[in-house]
């Protein structure tokens, strides 16, 4: 394991600049910020040809039978608009008052969380790059949940510092991915919640091949390993954007499959988690991170053209 790098004076200056700029964005009135977010998304959609094609190709690959070319194009554009909104919403979350945050975020399904935490083995919350996932630590704070966030450190130190502050400022503890098992087990034993993003492709040695939108793709097996080891309940947790603000949804516990065959149990449980994420994405496909190459190891398809 490489030596941990500490921020340099230059890193600190850039970090403070990023934080200042995001706070400036956060002070823009919300109606104007929404228009600017949409404008920024439209510009990205026009200029970022590489990821636009990945997005269109992913939509055709996963939802080709459900979305005609025109709807795929509109959905892909909305995906970019969603990312534009995320930028301004993150700034807003840094400057908004607690009362404004409470008013803007509605929480559904807390009974599922309460029932799970009562089992005394902590809770694992699986989530995805859906809606504005960066606001989920605010939800945990509002619901009085002791939260631990598993994250992958960024190579660019100033951005890594910024997102560290963003995710931990309401009390969430951060657990870097990779050699994180011991910290996760300790947190679960203290009856805390672990939040894990598990909607992206991983290398074959870190995952198992399970179905996602009708296609097999390599998916992280970490949550299944932890759940089988600790017998901790696993809940799907997502935060959607709505016209009036945001809606956080805690789904019902996903039953743990235990047959005694470890390999099959890991695959079966990972498939169930993948299906829960797929179900959530289908509710608001325009709010998911389709720009990621979720199905990396497959035959290359031709890129969809813009509908005439």
Secondary structure, 3 states (H helix, E strand, C coil): CCCCCCCCHHHHHHHHHHHHHHHHHHCCCHHHHHHHHHHHHHHHHHHCHHHHHHHHHHHHHHHCCCCCHHHHHHHHHHHHHHHHHHHHHHHHHHHCCHHHHHHHEEEECHHHHHHHHCCCCCEEEEECCECCHHHHHHHHHHCCCCEEEEECCCCCHHHHHHHHHHHHCCCCEEEECCCCHHHHHHHHHCCCEEEEECCCECCHHHEEEEEECCEEEEEECHHHHHHHHHCCEEEEEEEEEECCEEEEEEEEECCCCCCCCHHHHHHHHHHHHHHHHHHHHHHCHHHECCCCCCCCCCCCCCCCCCCC
